[in-house]
Amino acid sequence: MCPTTHTESGRGAGALPDGALIFAALSFFYLFSFGGVFRVDDEHILAARAQSLALWGTLDQPQVEGNLRVRELTAYGDAAIQIEPGQAVLGAALYTLGTHVGGGAAQALFVMNLLATAATGAAVFATVMRLGWRRGTGLWCAALFGLGTMAWPYSTTYYRDVLAMLAASLAFFAWACALRTRGIVHGLALGGAALAVAAGAFAKNISLALIVAFAPVVIFAGSNHLGARQVRLRSLAAGA
């Protein structure tokens, strides 16, 4: 493993509580826009799959048979409506929890993207810190992402894209760790990146595009003896 300076060690020690604070702060802000209301047919279809899994153990959507959107998708064959199960699995857990606590089973589904978006903001901060930037830079990046982009509006939806986004942020964090380590830790970080990509594909297969995004960094990674500035620039190139 590459030697760690006292400065890097101090940053790493403070990243976890700062990340938890970012997660809590973003979750708090997202609560102001939380509605728990379906707005498009796609959300109804996705929620029906989670409900079916929670109640009957099946990944289907008989609750929305006859829906115009379902009829349109059915015309393309079964593959068009048999989508990746990741969101339904997590949604079924939230639906069951909402049923037990009496807080609204269907509305509990919307908590998923709220928490996933807040977690992505924390991952953005952790990645910036891992690349060696200052704490203030990491906080600004997390705040701009969480409150100044489309991430906030998407946190109110029940789309699969948010889970894919979280997986992408975790994959990029793992890759940033791999760029600054060697040996076993380097291998574990690469494995973590691959696992995050796989988890993202389990929610939405567009996450497989991350393989293409990381390819230039694999090609141009160069020597293992990278300076801090080179690591930052090459990692930011992968993110772009």
Buried (B, 14 or more C-beta within 10 A) or exposed (E): EBEEEEEBEEBEEEBEEBBEBBBEBBBEBBEEEBEBEBEEBBBBBBBBBBBBBBEEEEBBBEEBEEBEBBEEBEEEEEEEBEBBBBBBBBBBBBBBBBBEEEEEBBBBBBBBBBBBBBBBBBBBBBBBBBBBBEBEBBBBBBBEBBBEEEBBEBBBBBBBBBBBBBBBBBBBBBBBBBBBBEEEBBEBBBEBBBBBBEBBBBBBEBBEBBBEBBEEBEEEBEEEEBEEEBBBEBBBEBBE
